[in-house]
Amino acid sequence: MQPNNFYQYHVFFCLNVRDDGAQCCTDFGAEAAFDHMKSRIKKLKLNGEGKVRINRAGCFDRCGEGPLLVVYPQAVWYQFVDNDDIDEIIESHLLNGKIVERLVV
């Protein structure tokens, strides 16, 4: 972990809802995926200072590629379909530091 980072990993989920009804990440289960990741991170005791933080974000403006999340500090953008993808990101990237190439956008 870099000395100036409060968290080892900071994960942002696009949870925007478009006012005009246009397609967005929340139309594809992003809210449920956010809840799943947050719950799993807590269960694994990975949350807190020096560990992992899961946050909501507004629109990433890449709606055609969604649903999306971004892991910092590496700025890795992931597309996901279901909780299996979320679990793979947790296991591979957040626990073992290995990017899940098949989900990168």
C-alpha positions in Angstrom: 0.0 0.0 0.0 1.3 3.4 -0.9 1.8 5.6 2.2 -0.8 8.3 1.2 -3.6 5.8 0.5 -6.1 5.4 3.3 -7.4 2.2 1.6 -5.5 -0.5 -0.2 -8.4 -0.7 -2.6 -11.3 1.7 -3.2 -14.1 0.3 -5.3 -16.7 2.5 -6.9 -19.9 1.2 -8.4 -21.9 3.2 -11.0 -25.3 3.3 -9.4 -26.7 6.2 -11.4 -30.4 6.3 -12.4 -31.1 8.4 -15.5 -34.0 10.8 -15.2 -34.8 10.4 -18.9 -35.3 6.7 -18.6 -32.2 5.9 -20.7 -30.4 2.7 -20.1 -28.0 2.8 -17.1 -26.0 0.4 -14.9 -28.8 0.1 -12.4 -31.0 -1.5 -15.1 -28.5 -4.5 -15.0 -28.4 -5.3 -11.3 -25.7 -2.9 -10.2 -27.4 -2.1 -6.9 -27.7 -5.8 -6.0 -24.1 -6.4 -7.0 -23.0 -3.4 -4.8 -24.9 -4.9 -1.9 -23.3 -8.3 -2.5 -19.8 -7.0 -2.7 -20.2 -4.8 0.4 -21.6 -7.7 2.4 -18.8 -10.1 1.2 -16.1 -7.6 2.0 -17.5 -7.2 5.6 -17.9 -11.0 6.0 -14.3 -11.5 5.0 -13.2 -8.7 7.4 -11.6 -6.8 4.5 -13.3 -3.5 5.3 -11.7 -0.6 7.0 -8.5 1.5 7.1 -5.7 0.0 5.1 -8.1 -2.5 3.5 -11.1 -2.2 1.1 -13.7 0.5 0.8 -16.9 -0.1 -1.4 -18.6 3.1 -2.5 -21.5 4.3 -4.6 -20.7 6.5 -7.6 -22.7 8.5 -10.1 -22.7 8.0 -13.8 -19.4 6.9 -15.3 -20.8 7.9 -18.7 -20.0 4.5 -20.3 -23.6 3.2 -20.0 -23.3 0.9 -23.1 -20.6 -1.1 -21.3 -22.4 -1.5 -18.0 -22.8 -2.4 -15.3 -19.5 -1.1 -14.3 -17.2 -0.8 -11.2 -13.8 0.7 -10.9 -11.0 -0.4 -8.5 -8.5 2.2 -7.4 -5.6 2.9 -7.0 -5.0 0.9 -10.2 -8.0 2.5 -12.0 -9.2 -0.9 -13.3 -12.6 -0.8 -14.9 -14.7 -3.9 -14.7 -17.9 -5.0 -16.3 -19.9 -7.7 -14.4 -22.9 -9.8 -15.0 -23.7 -11.5 -11.7 -22.5 -12.3 -8.2 -20.1 -14.9 -9.5 -18.2 -12.1 -11.4 -18.2 -10.0 -8.2 -16.8 -12.9 -6.2 -14.1 -13.4 -8.8 -13.1 -9.8 -8.6 -12.9 -10.1 -4.8 -10.9 -13.3 -4.8 -8.6 -12.4 -7.7 -8.1 -8.7 -7.5 -8.9 -7.6 -3.9 -7.5 -10.6 -2.1 -4.6 -11.6 -4.5 -3.8 -8.5 -6.5 -4.5 -10.2 -9.8 -6.6 -8.3 -12.3 -9.5 -10.3 -13.8 -8.7 -9.7 -17.4 -11.9 -11.2 -18.9 -14.0 -8.6 -17.1 -11.8 -5.5 -17.9 -13.3 -2.8 -20.1 
